[in-house]
């Protein structure tokens, strides 16, 4: 059951999850939904603190139930807050039967985007007499505005990434492969205290830097090559996300023009960054700068995205997102230009929207030329 906030023995951690759960229950009440079946990993972590796998959460006005099995039950006991723990015997009880046994009466929503069709059919077959409907995005909207714990975690993840990149740049040399450097970067972040990597590190040379989400391979670095690195660290489940692009040696004219255009695009966008700015307007500011430079046709789609427990989360900074930035949003600003068979430039920073404007969370220098 939910913990009462007035309990003098409540910890700061318990209060954090209690407040998140109460906010969600208020949303459900407004939508006339009594229960919500939560399947998304990040949403379960956000609401309960449990960071393991094989978990399913029932949120109800009558309480919260976290369902797992013997493999994760003790871990859930040590990590979760504000919910009853259910250790399901997978051999004797299906997930659907377990949910049916626990689910209070009333209209029930479920996260349709976070469960595969076959698994949902097996659950739905047990809930044939329950009023069930898809209900997506409610928790993700709550996650858009970060609290102090979330901000501190992402700041630490970003600081780890800054330090790891500084170390990596001392190892750049002619003949090193993309995979060599990517592996070193991942290792360094973990040595510095990262829980893992925020996503599969993107580290690409020369014409391969035009692949926005390319995979590091055995290509070797030569003088005059572009070097794009997009990566992040993880602290308490919260991710950082930063991109820097370099040229190894002296840039040619087109490389320099591309870099100058992307840097100008990011700088202009940042000048307009504050609470109340429309995401569509912000995206257009970036595109206008790239259009003036002649690179608009090679621009990436969208200026940035929210970042937190998931790498890409709302709000998205693109031509279709109808949202005005709020204090507490953490977003990326990452314009890019990608010319096939030539190369790509992307510059990306994590920023926190504040009362006075914004704060950089990533601080690595934006030096273009490295030797």
C-alpha positions in Angstrom: 0.0 0.0 0.0 1.1 3.6 -0.4 3.0 5.2 2.4 1.5 8.2 4.1 3.6 11.3 3.6 3.0 12.5 7.1 4.7 9.5 8.6 7.6 10.9 10.7 9.7 7.8 9.8 9.5 8.2 6.1 12.8 8.6 4.2 13.5 11.0 1.5 13.6 8.1 -1.0 10.2 6.8 0.1 8.8 10.3 -0.2 10.1 10.6 -3.7 8.3 7.4 -4.9 5.2 8.2 -2.9 4.9 11.5 -4.7 5.4 10.0 -8.1 2.7 7.3 -7.4 0.3 10.0 -6.1 0.8 12.1 -9.2 0.0 9.1 -11.4 -3.1 8.2 -9.3 -4.3 11.8 -9.8 -4.0 11.4 -13.6 -5.8 8.1 -13.6 -8.6 9.6 -11.5 -9.0 12.5 -13.9 -9.3 9.9 -16.8 -11.8 7.8 -14.8 -9.4 4.9 -14.8 -9.2 2.8 -11.6 -6.3 0.5 -12.4 -3.2 0.7 -14.7 -1.1 -2.3 -15.8 2.5 -1.0 -16.2 4.8 -3.1 -18.4 7.5 -0.5 -19.4 10.8 -1.1 -17.6 11.6 2.6 -17.2 8.1 3.4 -15.9 8.3 0.6 -13.3 11.7 2.0 -12.2 10.4 5.5 -12.0 7.4 4.5 -9.9 9.0 2.0 -7.5 12.8 2.1 -7.7 13.0 -1.5 -8.9 15.7 -1.8 -11.6 15.5 -5.5 -12.4 13.8 -7.5 -15.2 10.7 -9.8 -15.3 8.5 -7.2 -13.5 4.9 -6.1 -14.0 3.2 -3.4 -11.9 -0.5 -2.9 -11.0 -1.2 0.7 -10.0 -4.6 1.2 -8.4 -6.4 3.5 -6.0 -6.4 0.6 -3.7 -2.6 0.0 -3.8 0.4 -1.0 -5.9 1.5 -4.6 -6.6 4.9 -5.4 -8.1 4.9 -8.9 -9.7 8.2 -10.7 -10.2 9.5 -14.2 -9.6 12.1 -16.0 -7.4 15.0 -14.8 -9.5 14.4 -11.1 -8.7 12.2 -11.2 -5.5 15.0 -10.5 -3.0 16.3 -7.7 -5.3 12.9 -6.2 -5.5 12.6 -6.3 -1.7 15.8 -4.3 -1.4 15.0 -1.8 -4.1 11.3 -1.1 -4.3 9.2 1.4 -2.4 5.4 1.9 -1.8 4.2 -1.4 -3.3 3.3 -4.9 -2.3 5.7 -7.6 -3.7 4.3 -10.7 -5.4 6.6 -13.6 -6.1 4.8 -15.5 -8.8 5.5 -19.2 -9.4 5.8 -19.3 -13.1 5.3 -23.0 -13.2 1.9 -23.0 -11.5 0.4 -19.6 -12.3 0.4 -17.7 -15.6 1.0 -13.9 -15.6 -2.6 -13.3 -16.7 -4.0 -15.4 -13.9 -1.8 -13.6 -11.4 -2.9 -10.2 -12.6 -6.6 -11.4 -12.5 -6.1 -12.5 -8.9 -4.7 -9.2 -7.8 -6.6 -6.7 -10.0 -9.2 -4.6 -8.2 -12.6 -4.1 -9.9 -12.9 -1.2 -12.2 -11.9 0.2 -15.5 -8.3 -0.9 -16.3 -5.8 0.7 -18.6 -2.7 -1.0 -19.9 0.6 0.1 -21.6 -0.1 -1.3 -25.1 3.2 0.1 -26.5 5.3 -1.8 -23.9 4.0 -5.4 -24.4 4.1 -7.8 -27.3 0.9 -9.0 -28.9 1.2 -12.6 -27.8 1.8 -11.8 -24.2 -1.1 -9.4 -24.1 -3.4 -12.0 -25.6 -2.6 -14.4 -22.9 -3.3 -11.7 -20.2 -6.4 -10.5 -22.0 -7.9 -14.0 -22.1 -7.9 -14.0 -18.3 -9.5 -10.5 -18.1 -12.5 -11.2 -20.4 -14.9 -9.8 -17.8 -12.8 -6.7 -17.1 -13.2 -3.3 -18.8 -9.7 -3.0 -20.3 -8.4 -0.4 -22.7 -5.0 0.8 -24.0 -3.7 3.8 -22.0 -0.2 4.9 -23.0 2.0 7.9 -22.3 0.7 9.0 -18.9 3.8 8.1 -17.0 6.1 9.4 -19.7 4.5 12.8 -19.4 5.2 12.8 -15.6 8.8 11.9 -16.3 9.3 15.0 -18.5 10.0 17.3 -15.6 12.9 16.0 -13.5 13.2 16.2 -9.7 16.4 17.0 -7.8 17.5 13.3 -7.6 17.0 12.9 -11.4 18.9 16.0 -12.2 21.8 15.1 -9.9 22.0 11.6 -11.5 22.1 12.9 -15.0 24.7 15.6 -14.1 26.9 12.9 -12.7 26.5 10.7 -15.8 27.3 13.7 -18.0 30.4 14.5 -15.9 31.6 10.9 -16.2 31.2 11.1 -20.0 33.2 14.4 -20.1 36.1 12.8 -18.3 36.0 9.6 -20.4 36.1 11.6 -23.6 39.0 13.7 -22.5 41.0 10.5 -21.8 39.9 9.0 -25.1 41.3 12.0 -27.1 44.8 11.2 -25.7 44.6 7.8 -27.4 43.6 9.0 -30.9 46.3 8.1 -33.4 46.8 7.2 -37.0 45.8 3.6 -37.7 43.5 3.1 -34.6 40.2 1.5 -35.5 36.7 2.7 -34.7 36.1 -0.3 -32.6 39.3 0.2 -30.7 38.3 3.6 -29.6 34.7 2.8 -28.9 35.7 -0.1 -26.6 38.2 2.1 -24.7 35.5 4.7 -24.2 33.0 2.3 -22.9 35.6 0.8 -20.5 36.7 4.2 -19.3 33.1 5.2 -18.4 32.6 2.1 -16.4 36.0 2.6 -14.6 34.8 6.2 -13.7 31.7 4.9 -12.1 29.1 4.5 -14.8 26.5 1.8 -14.3 26.9 0.9 -17.9 26.7 2.6 -21.3 23.7 4.8 -22.1 23.4 3.1 -25.5 25.7 1.4 -28.0 28.5 3.9 -28.6 28.6 5.4 -32.0 32.2 6.1 -33.1 32.8 6.5 -36.8 35.5 7.8 -39.2 35.6 9.6 -42.5 32.7 9.0 -44.8 31.1 6.6 -42.2 30.5 9.6 -40.0 27.5 10.4 -42.3 25.7 7.4 -40.7 23.7 9.0 -37.9 23.5 5.8 -35.9 26.3 3.7 -37.4 28.1 0.9 -35.7 31.9 1.0 -35.0 33.9 -1.3 -37.2 37.4 -2.0 -38.3 37.9 1.1 -40.3 41.3 2.8 -39.5 41.8 6.5 -38.8 43.8 8.5 -41.3 44.9 12.1 -41.4 42.1 14.4 -42.6 39.4 12.0 -41.5 36.3 13.1 -39.6 35.8 11.4 -36.2 32.2 11.4 -34.8 31.6 10.1 -31.3 28.1 9.8 -29.8 27.9 8.2 -26.3 26.7 8.4 -22.8 27.1 7.2 -19.2 24.5 5.9 -16.7 24.0 6.8 -13.0 21.1 5.4 -11.0 19.4 4.4 -14.3 19.6 7.9 -15.7 21.5 8.5 -18.9 23.6 11.2 -20.5 23.9 11.7 -24.3 26.7 13.7 -25.9 28.1 14.0 -29.4 31.4 15.6 -30.5 32.9 15.6 -34.0 36.5 16.1 -34.8 38.9 16.1 -37.7 42.2 14.3 -37.3 44.7 16.8 -38.8 43.8 19.8 -40.9 40.2 20.1 -42.2 39.4 20.6 -45.8 37.2 23.5 -46.8 33.9 21.5 -46.9 34.6 19.9 -43.5 35.2 23.3 -42.0 32.1 24.8 -43.5 30.0 21.9 -42.3 31.4 22.2 -38.8 30.9 26.0 -38.7 27.3 25.6 -39.9 26.4 22.9 -37.3 28.0 24.9 -34.5 26.2 28.0 -35.5 22.9 26.1 -35.7 23.4 24.8 -32.1 24.5 28.2 -30.8 21.5 30.0 -32.3 19.2 27.4 -30.9 20.7 27.7 -27.4 20.3 31.5 -27.5 16.5 30.9 -27.7 16.4 28.1 -25.1 14.2 28.8 -22.1 11.0 27.8 -20.4 8.0 28.6 -22.6 9.7 28.1 -25.9 7.8 26.0 -28.4 9.5 22.8 -29.6 8.5 23.4 -33.2 9.8 26.9 -33.1 13.1 25.8 -31.6 13.5 23.2 -34.3 12.9 25.8 -37.0 15.5 28.1 -35.6 18.1 25.4 -36.1 16.9 24.6 -39.6 17.0 28.3 -40.7 20.7 28.5 -39.8 21.5 25.4 -41.8 19.4 26.7 -44.7 21.5 29.9 -44.8 24.6 27.8 -44.9 23.4 25.7 -47.8 23.3 22.4 -45.8 19.6 22.2 -45.1 19.0 19.3 -47.4 21.5 17.2 -45.4 20.2 18.1 -42.0 19.1 15.5 -39.5 15.4 15.2 -38.7 14.7 16.9 -35.4 16.9 19.0 -33.2 16.8 17.0 -30.0 14.8 15.0 -27.4 14.3 14.5 -23.8 16.7 12.3 -21.9 16.4 10.5 -18.6 15.6 6.9 -17.7 15.3 6.3 -21.5 17.7 7.7 -24.0 15.0 9.1 -26.2 11.9 10.4 -24.3 9.4 13.2 -24.5 9.6 16.0 -25.2 11.0 15.7 -28.7 12.3 18.9 -30.4 11.0 18.4 -33.9 8.4 19.9 -36.4 5.4 18.1 -34.9 5.8 18.2 -31.1 3.2 20.6 -29.7 4.9 21.4 -26.3 6.4 24.4 -24.6 9.5 23.7 -22.6 9.2 23.7 -18.8 11.6 24.3 -15.9 13.0 20.8 -15.1 13.0 19.4 -18.6 16.4 17.9 -19.6 16.8 17.8 -23.4 19.5 17.3 -26.0 20.3 20.0 -28.6 22.0 18.2 -31.4 21.9 19.6 -34.9 23.6 17.5 -37.6 24.6 17.5 -41.2 25.1 14.2 -43.0 26.5 14.0 -46.6 26.5 10.5 -48.0 30.0 9.2 -49.1 31.6 12.3 -47.6 30.9 12.5 -43.9 28.8 13.9 -41.1 29.0 16.5 -38.4 26.9 16.4 -35.2 27.3 18.5 -32.0 25.1 17.4 -29.1 24.8 18.7 -25.5 22.5 17.8 -22.6 20.8 20.9 -21.1 18.5 21.5 -18.1 15.8 24.1 -18.5 16.0 26.5 -15.5 14.1 29.5 -14.2 16.7 31.8 -15.8 17.2 29.9 -19.1 19.2 26.8 -19.2 22.3 25.0 -17.8 24.8 22.9 -19.7 25.1 19.4 -18.2 27.7 18.3 -20.7 30.9 20.4 -20.8 33.4 18.7 -23.2 35.1 21.4 -25.3 33.9 21.8 -28.9 37.3 21.7 -30.4 37.2 20.6 -34.1 40.9 19.9 -34.9 42.8 17.2 -33.1 46.2 15.9 -33.9 
